[in-house]
């Protein structure tokens, strides 16, 4: 049962509630089982709150902070959760059931690392939501809208993806996890663009109707770049994918801050290659520097080439940044400085492709 004092404060309005939260930082709100259906909780600070079995059906939670809240068995059907922070929130099975998010508006919501196992997300709007590291095992996604959602290290296990909208527009920042139960339950009706982005090899896609096995996870090439060079990185990514080189972006900027960085660091230790785009922008970027340094460490451990640099200008050829200077001294750097010129780009791309495939042998 909810703490009556906490519930009374919440019913005074969001301003009074948020002020109380600021004054009581060490108090975890207990709103378990509270009847808040249709309540206006826009931008309310509900972080770490106990909302087990709470009725939030039709509530306005747009922009609310639900970071690490416990919403297991909560009713969030038709709730407005657009732009809400649901990172590390527990919406999983608990005792009798899972969270009800049927027809909920989760557009643009931060769901990084959120446990959504078994949740009812049927007909939910997840347009533009950040699902990096989210667990969707056994979730009901029938009719859900995932247009332009962000995924990576996302668990799509034992669920039906055949009726999910917008899968072919999902942005893949890292490989995801898909098991044979999902393939079977979806009757193989999953867009190839989504499967490739998640890391499924073409051979599996071609024969997945008859193949069985455990969850799979494939790594190949990560692209490290500055967001200011995104247009080039997107073109390179698309062309490498078209040539059968499985690759993902290692983005400079992430919607939910640095919470996903440990997962990116883990990936850098397990992928095959790091393709770093060097420019005036990236040589001044600490995240790109960190990714390059990790690649150097992996080269020492594996005794093989991991780092493949390309440049968009001449900054790396004269910089005094130690890590960039190490690259300049120790290896060939692909020259894409005239990448907007088709012939120049194609020559540099073909050279890079040969180098990447040579390392496969």
Secondary structure, DSSP 8 states (H G I E B T S, - for coil): ---HHHHHHHTT-HHHHHHHHHH-TT---B-TT-B-TT-B-TT-B-TT-B-TT-B-TT-B-TT-B-TT-B-TT-B-TT-B-TT-B-TT-B-S-BTTB--B-TT-B-TT-B-TT-B-TT-B-TT-B-TT-B-TT-B-TT-B-TT-B-TT-EESS-EE-S---TT-BTGGG-EESS--EE-HHHHHHTTT-S-HHHHHHHT--HHHHHHTTT---S-B----EEEE--GGGHHHHHHHHHHHHHTT--EEEE-SS-TTTTTTHHHHHHHHTTSSEEEEEESTTGGG-HHHHHHHHHHHHHHHHHTS--EEEEESSSGGGT---HHHHHHHHHS--EE-TTTTSHHHHHHHHHHHHHHHHHHH-
